[in-house]
Amino acid sequence: MKNSYLNSGEQLLDAIAGRKVLVVGDIMIDEYIWGDVSRMSPEAPVPIVDVQKETLRLGGAANVANNIVSLRGEVELCGLVGDDQMGRWLVKELEKKRIGRRGISFTRERPTTMKTRVIAHSQQVVRVDREMTTPMSREEESTMLSSVKSFLSDSGAVIISDYSKGVITPTLTKEVIRFANEAGVPVAVDPKIQHFPTYRGVTVLTPNLLEAAAGANMVINSIEALMEAGWRIIANMDCRYLLITRGDQGMTLFKKGGEWTHIPAVGQEVYDVTGAGDTVVATLALAMAAELEMDQCAWLANVAAGVVVGEVGTMPITTEKMRARFRELSALER
């Protein structure tokens, strides 16, 4: 797709502003330890990182929500955080960013999920995860489903942000999809391989190439294989749309009924793909909430992904970054 929507990009951004999305999923914190490496440890064959600074950022479903408000949308977030210092920091950060947090519950049964990445010279050296991935309790599941029901009436779309950290249980997924379908609200799922069977009946899935290959139970090593996998997932999952993200090859959008569209990547040097999937599903769902055509939704998501991979660490897309990218793409087309 030649940047066919570029001339209307500003109008599309205006159309999605103010739309509301409900995000249900695994909330986490992304911690970054930034430093330099100039020597190796005498104790083991590992680099010594001289720490320069440390930062905390919203991650997982919280990053999805952050992308939505950064595009001037509205969002309500449902999930669990630990009854701990990091959980309280996270909720305060959500409040500062005006992210709805009425659907968030504190739990003493698990810590706040936290991923710590050590970055040296713009490269990730190591990642440390602090988490508990056992499924949440039936009581917590019931509380969350009640929140979802209460928020659906004024939501234009729902996102299930699945990081396989225990919140997105089979029962929760199936019930959220059922509630949303009954209410006529589209559902977008950023999937995890092991949970594919539970997403049946969703409006749109946004797997990457590896997830799509696993979901279709086949190897994708050609365009022909990509097509076969896409149609197999559409049929098996009974979803209306499938958007497969393919890195520097762009994205391919499949539509139930036989239509498909390839969306080329917009040229941008890739520094870090962390959080790119969050940006894709957030932008896509916000555009769906604005009732844009699915081709327009996918095009906006593709542009947004092309921006965030050019930054190191988890960073949300913003309206200002999108407008700047439109100007760059227009200059390239002249």
Phi, psi and omega in degrees: 000106173301145188310066188291340181256006186300318181295336180254012183304317180297319180293323179295320177297319178296325183292327183274344180297135177087351178284152186245137180232141174260126180247126178238125180171194182276110181272138179209173176245135172258114177259137179238130173249112186259137179194190179238153176240125178229356182204164178258152180288139175283350184271334182197160181284063180228152179285151172263123180260120174274108187289130178256322180198165177227139180224150174246137179223154176293135181229171179059225181299330177293325176290323175302311179298321180296322176299320182294312180291332178289342173264015177069026172267178175245151185210145170241134186245130177243131179176189180241143169227154179290151175278071186214179184300317181292324177296319178291323175299316183298314181295322177295323179294320176299318179298316180299324183270003179062040174265125181300130186232016182293338180267012181262132178247142172272142178226143175265359184275346181208153177282163170295127181296131183219128175250123180252121179247131176263121184245125176230127180054044178066014178240139178284125181269315181201156175233137179240125181253131172243112190196167169226125189252007178294148181301144177295164184288162177301322180295315178295322177298315180296318178298318181292321178295324176297320178295316179302314179302317184290332183270344186297326188299330180244024177253138180271345179196159177237139174244131169257111183258098189259112175248012178057044179251010173111345181277319183274082178277160177304317180296314180300314182300310182297321180288320177299315179297318180295313179302313183294317179297320178294328180272355181073027181256125181294147181238128175248136180237126169268104198273163167242140188307312187290346182255007185311314183301337184278352185271006184303133179092002179288159179287311182214138173253145181234060180283156168277182187297318180294319179294322178294319179299316179292320180295329179268353181058050180202166176271133176253102182231015179198166176298322180298317178294323177300316179297314180299316180297317180301311181290330178293317179294316178306315182289313184292323183269351182051043179260155182282325181222156174220124178244106180267120179271134190234030177062231183287359174265002177088217182223154174234125182256123176253140179238133178304128184117347172116352180276148174213155181219134174261133181244105182298150174296142175270123189310119178201136178291133183270120177256323185199126180268001180303125178083357182296323178296323176298317181295318180299307185291327179294312181294317180300310183293322178297320177292324176294323178297332177275002178062035173285162175295148184298327176299321178291319178301313182293322179296315178299317179298323180293316178297316181299316179298321180296336178279311188290334178288349178273004179240149180272130179090170180290112180224133179283154171285154177227161177301320181295318178296322179295316180297320178297321180293323176301317180296319179296317181292323177297319179296323180292332183276347182287000000 
